[in-house]
Amino acid sequence: MQFSHLIQINDPLNPLIDPLSREQLWRGLVLRAENPLLFVMALDGFEIVERGDNMLARELRFGNLTLRDRVRFEPMRQVRYEIEAAGDSPAASLVMTIEEPEPEQLFVRFDYETLQGDAAAPIDEFYSSFAKQAYVEADIDTVTTIRRLALDQIVEG
């Protein structure tokens, strides 16, 4: 399954939304990788098992399921998650890209891909629709959390 959607960060026509700087947005996206407990509701715990130049390797615990992923950073532009297959969960990827079509008009594009092995059954339309909606809701929550952290000056810029 492949799925992509865009979330507008700054809306110059809506004075009720405090704008975020590119730096605040970037720091929030990095914080999501470095401390996923702030962003992922069902997460029981995590450990960063490797840290390198613009990358992290992590283990994420959801009850009895442990997922391993590798996060790569392209500073101020993109965060890429590569999730290993585990149990019934197939390998997957998530790419979050900051887009700025005009100065200070920020968006984040979320690109999801679920990789299926040759023996895997195709994902049915009902599941696919449900998963896409869950992704959108989780991504809206991510942006909401980044906004809250910026207001609390945890994500400065």
N, C-alpha and C positions, 0 to 999 in steps of 0.2 A: 504494500500500500504506500502510495506517495500522497502527501498532503502539504499544502502551503497556504499561509494566510498572513495578513499584514495588520499590525496594530499601530494606529497613529498615536504618537507620544505627545506632541505639542499641537495645539489647535489655536491659531491666532484669532479665530472667530469666536472662541469661547473663553471669556475672561475668568470664568470660574475654575478653570484648570490651570494650576501653577505649572509653568513650563519647566522642563528639565533641560539642563545643558547636556551636550554630548558626553562630557566627562562624567556627570552624575549617572547618566544612563549606562555608560560603559562600566563604571565601578559597580553599579547594581547587577549587571549581567555577570561580571566576574565574581561578585559576592555569592550569586546563586550557585556557581560552581564550587566555590570554596567553603560555603556553609549552607548546604541544601536544606538543613533543618528549618531555616527561616522561610523556605519557599515551598517545600513538598510536604503536604499534610500527612500522608500515610507513612512517611519515612520514620523508622524507629531509631536509626543510627547510621553513621557513616565513618569511614576512615580514608584519609588521603594516604595511599601506600607508596606513591612516587611523585616527585615534583621535579620538573626540569624547566628549561627555557620555554616559556609560553605553553606549558602543558602540565596536566595533572593526571594521575591514575587514581581511581577511587574504588572503594567497595561500599555499596549502599545496602542497608538491611531493611527489608520489609517483612516483618514477622520471620518465618523460616526461610524466606527467599533472599539470597544475596546476589545482587547484580554488580557486575564489574564494568567500569567504563573508563574511557580515556577522553579527556577534555583538552582541546587545543584552542589557543587564543591567537587571534590576529589582532593585535592591539588597536583599540578604538574603532574596530570594524566588525569583527565576527568572533563568535564562540561556537565551536563544533564539538558535539558529543558523539562518541562512537560507543555504543552499548553492545557488550558481548551477549550471545545467546545463553540462556540459563533456564533449565527446567522446561516449562511450556512456553517461556518467553523467547521469541526469536530475536536475532540480532537486529539492531535498529540504529538510526542516527537522527540527530536533531541539530540543525544549524540555525543559529540566531544571528541575523545580519542587520546592522544599523544602516538605514538608508536616510539620506538627507538630500532630497531633490532640490530644495532651495535652502538657503541659510536658516538655521534654527527650526526648520520644519522636519522634525525627526519622526521616523517610523522604525519599527522592528519587523523584519520578515522572519517568520518561523517556518522552516522547511523540515518536514518529517519524512522518514522513509523506514518502512519495516521490511527487513530482508527475510525472505522465506527460503528454506532449503528445498531441494527438488521434491522431497516426499511430502512436504507440507500441503495441506488442503488450501485452496484459495480462500481468502477472507471473504465471508459473505457480506452482502450489502448492509444488512442490519448492523452487524458488528462494526463495519467500516464507518457508518454514519455515527454510531455511538462514540467510537474512538475519536473521530474528528471533532465532535462537539466537546468531548472531554479535554482534548488538546487546546481548543480555543479557550475554554474556561480556565484551564491551568495557566495559560499564557496571559490572560487578562489579570489573573491573580498575581502573576509575576510582576507585571507592570504596576499594579496597585501596591504591592509590597515595596517595589523600588521607590515609588512616589512617597510612601509613608516613611521609609528610611531616609529619603532626601529631606523631608520635613523635619525629621528628628536629627538631622545633620550627621547621620551615620554614613550616608553616601554623599560626600561633599563634592563640589566642583565649582 
